[in-house]
Amino acid sequence: MQANEGKALEASVEGTSYARIPLKTRVVMPNDDLDSVITEYAKDAVQPGDLLFVTEKIVAITQGRSYRLDEITPRPLASFLSRYVVRTSYGIGLGMPETMEMALRECGTLRILFAAGVSVITKAFGRRGDFYRIAGDKARAIDGPTKNTIPPYNEAVVLGPKNPREVARRVQAIVGSDVDVAVVDINDIGGNILGSTLDKAGERRLVQILGDNPLGQGGQSTPMGIVRAV
């Protein structure tokens, strides 16, 4: 078991220590089948009682939900709104016209405009995060390219996955019913469980276990990992 560079292998939550074991894969492409990738890299690596966590990006890519930048023509509204998104060190989010355009398509123009309007008002009172709370998980899960993104996704926008809870159940059928599965959206400032075979308490605990983003934010090529109590 080896952690990614700069990351700790273990984390302690509620008095229990957990190993977070990254699983290195080849670069997954849109024509790859997720079931085959899971079978190749994860099925023989998990043990009974483990939890397999899979990043939302690998799920979305295999669902055909990645788009080259040159395939996206942002409307003027997308260019305007993207100027007001704060870019962070972990990713560009909706801070570029192409990702904002995809948010408008995924979530609907009225919802994004409403989220933006509320955000402007509440930020004036020192409150943050209302944009994504209103826009929802579909907007939050959109990934844009960064300087550390593995090619060819350094020139692409990846949307959130479809039906992540169903995906988690299907993956569990591959790796075994004695292994829980979660589709996760984790970055260096937080995370969300998009779908899993866990209950709500288990999902909250998993967010804590993965709080420091053990898979990393750059070119590690580890789009899934194993949580194992130690």
N, C-alpha and C positions, 0 to 999 in steps of 0.2 A: 504494500500500500504506500503510495507516495502522493503528497499534496502538490498542487500546482505551485510554481515559483511565486514566492511572496505571500502564500496562503498557508494557514495552519491546517493540519490534517484533522485535528479534533476540535470539538466545541462542547461545552457543558451547558445543559439546559435543565432546569428543575432538578438538579442533583444527579443527573445522568450524563455521562460522557458519550459522545457520538463521533465516530469516524465519518468523514465526508470524502469518499473515494472517487476522484474524477476518472471517467472512462474516455480514453483518447480514441478518436475515430478518424477515418479519412474525411475530407471535405464532402459533406452531403449536398447533393445537387437536386434540382427540381424533378428530375426523372427517376430519382431513387424511391424505393418503397420503404416506408417507415418500419413495417413489420420485419423486413429483411435486415434492416440496419440494427434493430433491436435484437434479432436472433443472432446476428454476427458478433455484436460487441457486448451485449448485456446478459443474454440468457444464461451463459455458462459462468458469468462473473458473480451473479447474485446468489445469496444463501437464504434459507428459510428465516423469516423474521426481518429481513432487510427491507428497505424502501428504495425503490429506483426513482430518481427524479430526472425528468427530461425537459430540456429548455423549450419554451414555446417556439423559438426560432426554427429548430430542426423539424418540429411538427408542421409549422406553417410552410416551410420550404417544400416538404414532401407533399403538401396539399396543393402545390402550385400557387402559393400566395406570396411569391417574391416577384418584384418587378424592377427591371433595369430602369435607371434614371431616364434614359432616352426614350422609354416607353410612356413616360408620364408627362403630360402637358398641364402645368398648374394654371388654374384660372387666376385672374387678377386678385380675387378675394383671398386665395391661398397665399399669394405673395405678400399681401398686406398683413394678414393675421400672423404669418410666420415671423415677422419682424419683432413681434412683441413677446415671443416665447423665449424664456431664459434658457440658454444653452448651458449644460453642465459638463463636468469633466468625464462623466461616465457615458455620455451619448448625446446625440443631437436632438432626440425626441421629435417634436413637431416644429423645430426651429429652422426648417428650410422649406421652400415652397412645395417641393415634391412630397414630403411627408405630410404637410398640412393638407395638400390636395387629396391624398389618400384618406386622411381623417374625415374630410368633408364627404367623400364618397361612402366611407364605411359607416359613419355615424349619422349622416344627414346634415345639410347646411344649417337648418334651423337649430338643431341641438348644439352644434359647434358655436354658432353665433350666440346662443343663450349662455353657454358655458363661458365664452369669452367675456360677455357683458357682465355676468355675475362676478367673474374673477377680477375684472377691473374695479368693481365697487368694493369687494371684500379686501382686496390688496391694500386699498386706501386706509383700511382699518387694521392693517397688520396681519390679516389672515391669509394663508396661502394654501394651495392645493385644491381650491374649489373647482378650477377648470376641469381637472381630471375626474374629480368626484362626480361632476355632472356629465361630462363627455363619456365617461365609462371606460370599462376595460378595453374595448376595441381601440379607443384612441391611445390609451396608456401603453398598449402592447406594440404599437407601430415602431419599428426600428429603422433608423436611417444609417447611412454609412459614416464611419469615423476613420481616422488615420490608422487605427489598429485592427480594423475589420478585415477578416480573411477574404481574399479574392475568391470568387467574383462579386462577393456581397459588399465590397468597398465601393461599388458603383450600383447599388440596388437599394430598394425599400422593401422591407419584409413586414407584412401585416401580421396581426395576431392569428392564432389557429382557430379553425372551426371545430365546434363540438369537442372541446378539450376533455370534458368528463367522459364522453364516450371513448375518446382516444385512450384515456387512462385505463378504462375497463378492458379495452381490446389488448393493450400492452400487457396487462396483468394476465390475460388468458395465455399469452406467449411465455411469460417468465414464471408463471405459477401462482396459484391462489394464495400461497403462503408468503407472497411478496406484495407489499403495497406499492402503488405507483402514483406519481403526481406529475402533472404538467405545470411547470413553474415559469414565472417571469421574475427573474432575480437580477438586480444590478448592484452597483457599489453603494447605493443609498437606500436600498429597501427591496421589498419583494411582494409578490402576490402569487397565490396558488390559483391557477385558472381552472383546474379540474383535477380530481383525484379519487382514489378509492378510500380515502380517510374520512372520518367525521370532522366536524368543525373544530373541535378541540385539537385533533391531530394536525389539521392544517395550520392552526395558529402556532402549534409547537414547531412544525416544520419551518415556518417563516423565521422563527427564532434560531433554529439550528443552522439555517442557511444565511443568517443575517449578514455575514461578512463576505458573501458571494464567493464560495470556495472554488467555483469553476473559473473565476476571473472574468475580465472585461475585454480582453484583447484577443490575440491570435493563438490561444492555447489549443484549439481544436478538441475541446472536451465538452461536447454538447449535452452530456448526461453524466450522472454520477450515482453513487450508492451511499445511503445513510445506514450505518450499522452501529448498534449499541456496543460499547466496549467496557 
